[in-house]
Amino acid sequence: MALNIASEFTPKRQDPALDQIIKLAVMAVGGQGGGVLTNWIEDCAHRNGYVVQATSVAGVAQRTGATIYYMEMAPAQERNPVFSLMPAAGDVDILVAAEMMEAGRAIMRGFVTPDRTTLIASSHRALAVSEKMVPGDGIADSEEVIATAEIASQRFIAFDMEKMAVDAGSMISASLFGALAGSGALPFERESFEAAIRASGRGVEASLRAFAAGFEAAAGGIVERPSSGKTKLAVANTPAGPTRLVEKWNALEARAMALPASARDMALTGLRAVVDFQDLDYGSEYLDRVETVLAQDDASKDHELTFEAAKYIAKAMAYDDVFRVADLKTRGSRFARIQTEMKPAKGAQMKLTEFMHPRAEEIVGMMPSRLGRRLSASQSVMRLIDKLFNRGRRLRTDRLLPFAQLYVLGGLRKYRRGTLRHSIEKQHMEHWLELVMTYRKIDYALAVETLRNRRLVKGYSDTHTRGLSKFDRVMNGVALLAGRDDAAHWCRLLREAALADEKGDQLEGALKTVRSFAEQSETGHQA
């Protein structure tokens, strides 16, 4: 007996009313005006005779985290349509992303499909917490997202809408709204979009300027790609000051220019950094160290060792201490930068608060070397100093007295060479460079990688301590690798493992592997 199974599974005919529903999702981070953008879109749709439903699901991080705003709209009819509350994979017509990685997140969740989705994204980056937590360079590659977006979407529009909005004196929501209008993805005239902005009644003129810029760029179908190639080093300003000091600087600059071409620009950059950190004599010490490395370098390898030495010796010499932090916080260029970035309203008074949290090590580190060593050797003294100073302090540097305190502290850098902290940093650097030149005699590539390990040491206070600990652990691993043909390769792997996570779990795993090499080698010798 035959059963007519086909008749039971005959698909229903598509409801033509569904074809009229436009499904739009906005993915933004808290503070980017996603709610304002949603309100504008809703107002614009109502003006064109559409019924609209808008929902949002906020994240749980600071400032609402990453939020999904979802809207469905359709021409008004006798019967109100039934709308969904959330976007579904493969069922979104327009996706607006307020930041490039939000576009990537939308693609990963299946909201962007090549058969129907218009993807509009700002090409700028607002770094995620996971990117900031990585001790090294944890920034995700925007180029990969752009390449994927061009394949995953039916139409892709991307440019820096954040910069466009800032230039217009507005927020990114306005330039995103303009890009949406310029894309033609919604069946509404430009005037109705602008009317929605005017109806909001706040910051109208600036929002309209940002809207217009976004509209024109999107109408042209722009897809901006990340810049490629190495950024050219900025040319320093012509030095000014007493003739004696200018002549001394010119002599140092001439020494840097005499280095091989491949290392010259980096040496000039390093020279400026260390002179800015301390003084011209300190710059001479820097060039002495670079020239010592050059004397044992190999021209056939394009002086790679000297290039890396010029970079990382400068980083080691220009470390962050209390004097440096205080100096940077009271520079006029910093206040000018903050003014430019914050753009306070005309006549508004801007308050600037610095958070200081010095540990006992920082306090003792500012003392003369002999005294500092004696005090740091006493646990009871260190506990007392920590109790007195290791507490959060907020200094309003827009006020005279707190500013003066930091300014005077920054000016004490002329005594830096006699401090305990400088003595420790110098000793650590000289030991590192000694190891580099030792490895140079047996393995050029390993010497280069050993120089690069210095990137693990950075920051101030606890950050510096953690970085220094990782550096020392990596260098201990390198000592076990010296003499192996793949020593440079494993040195690089150890450094990458150290940079991969803050706790150092990956580094410990890599070190276990390296230790196993040493154990195998020792067993082989005994046999």
Secondary structure, DSSP 8 states (H G I E B T S, - for coil): ----HHHHT------GGGGG-EEEEEEEETTS-HHHHHHHHHHHHHHTTEEEEEEEE--SSGGG-EEEEEEEEEE--SS-----SS--TT--SEEEESSHHHHHHHHHTT---TTT-EEEEE------HHHHHSSS-----HHHHHHHHHHHSSEEEEE-HHHHHHHTTS-HHHHHHHHHHHHT-SS--HHHHHHHHHHH-SSHHHHHHHHHHHHHHHHTT-B-----S-----------S-HHHHHHHHHHHHHHHTS-HHHHHHHHHHHHHHHHHS-HHHHHHHHHHHHHHHTT--GGGTTHHHHHHHHHHHHHHS---HHHHHHHHT-HHHHHHHHHHH---TT-----EEEE---HHHHHHTSBHHHHHHHHT-HHHHHHHHHHH-S-EEEETTSHHHHHHHHHHHHGGGGGGGBHHHHHHHHHHHHHHHHHHHHHTT-HHHHHHHHHGGGG--SSTHHHHHHHHHHHHHHHHHHHHTTSTTHHHHHHHHHHHHHH-SS-HHHHHHHHHHHHHHHHHHHHHH-
